[in-house]
Amino acid sequence: MQCFPSYQRSYCDRKGNCWWVPLKPNFDAGGRSGFGIHPDGNVPGTLGCIGITNGDTSDAFDAFKNAKGQKIRVE
């Protein structure tokens, strides 16, 4: 898992797994950028990201770490 500075602990789960997977939308996001999938981190809101609320997100991280270049459909 990638380590983040303390100000980015919102990307960490309760087990200490800290990670962030960038997302590039297939639509006009109105100038917004920085979308991603990451552990929820017990910080209210994700500012447009997808926050995973599991206490241990290592399974999700493992699923994403080999998904480079793949498309994910979110409905």
C-alpha positions in Angstrom: 0.0 0.0 0.0 1.1 3.5 -0.7 1.8 5.7 2.3 0.3 9.2 2.5 1.2 12.2 4.7 -1.1 12.8 7.7 -3.1 15.4 5.9 -4.3 12.7 3.4 -5.4 10.2 6.0 -8.8 10.4 4.5 -7.5 7.9 2.0 -6.8 5.3 4.7 -9.0 2.5 6.2 -9.1 1.5 9.9 -6.5 -1.2 9.2 -4.0 1.5 8.0 -4.3 0.6 4.3 -3.8 3.9 2.4 -4.4 4.2 -1.3 -6.0 6.2 -4.1 -6.9 5.0 -7.6 -7.4 7.9 -10.1 -10.5 8.0 -12.3 -10.8 9.7 -15.7 -14.5 10.3 -16.5 -15.9 9.7 -20.0 -18.0 12.8 -19.7 -17.5 16.6 -19.2 -17.0 17.0 -15.5 -17.4 20.8 -15.7 -13.7 21.5 -15.1 -13.5 19.2 -12.1 -10.5 16.8 -11.8 -9.0 14.7 -9.2 -11.6 12.0 -9.1 -10.7 8.6 -7.6 -11.5 5.5 -5.6 -10.1 5.3 -2.1 -10.9 4.1 1.4 -13.5 6.4 3.0 -11.2 7.3 6.0 -14.0 8.3 8.3 -13.9 11.9 6.9 -17.4 13.2 5.9 -17.8 13.3 2.1 -15.5 12.4 -0.7 -15.7 15.5 -2.9 -16.9 13.4 -5.9 -14.7 10.4 -5.3 -15.9 6.9 -4.6 -15.2 6.1 -0.9 -15.0 2.4 0.1 -16.3 2.1 3.7 -14.9 -1.4 4.6 -12.7 -1.4 7.7 -10.1 -3.4 5.6 -9.9 -2.4 2.0 -7.0 -4.6 1.0 -9.2 -6.8 -1.2 -10.4 -3.7 -3.2 -6.8 -2.4 -3.5 -5.7 -5.8 -4.8 -8.5 -5.8 -7.4 -7.5 -2.3 -8.7 -3.7 -2.6 -8.6 -3.7 -4.7 -11.9 -6.5 -2.8 -13.6 -4.4 -0.1 -15.2 -6.0 1.1 -18.5 -9.3 -0.8 -17.9 -12.7 0.9 -17.9 -14.9 0.8 -14.9 -18.6 1.5 -15.3 -20.3 3.2 -12.3 -24.1 3.3 -12.3 
